[in-house]
Amino acid sequence: MDKEEILAKSRAENKNKDVYEREVLKQASKSAVVVQMSLATLFFVAQIFAGKGINWGLWALVFSANMTVNWVKYMRLHRKYELLIAIAYTILVSVMSGYYIYGLIVSSVIM
C-alpha cells in the first residue's frame, strides 16, 4: 500500500473530518456544558436570594444537555453505563419539567 492509498482510506474512515477538529469539538462541548451549569447555578442562587423560589425549568434545560450527550454516546457506543446515565438524566429532566409545568398551572391566573 502506498502513501496515497493510506491517505484515501483514512479520509474515508474519518469522512474527511480531521481528528484534531473532532477533539476540539469534543472539548468545546464539554466547556459549553460547564458554562451552562455555572450560569444555571448563578441564576439559581440569585433567584433563591431574591425570594422567588426554585426555577425547575432552568434545571431541566441544563440537565437536558447531559441527557442528550449520554443518549448519543449510548446509541453510538452501545455501552450500558451510558444507557444507565441517560435514563437517570431522562428521569431527572422529566420530573423537573413536570414540576415546572405544574407550578405554572397552579400559579396561573387564567385557570
Secondary structure, 3 states (H helix, E strand, C coil): CCHHHHHHHHHHHHCCCCHHHHHHHHHHHHHHHHHHHHHHHHHHHHHHHCCCCCCHHHHHHHHHHHHHHHHHHHHHHCCHHHHHHHHHHHHHHHHHHHHHHHHHHHHCCCC
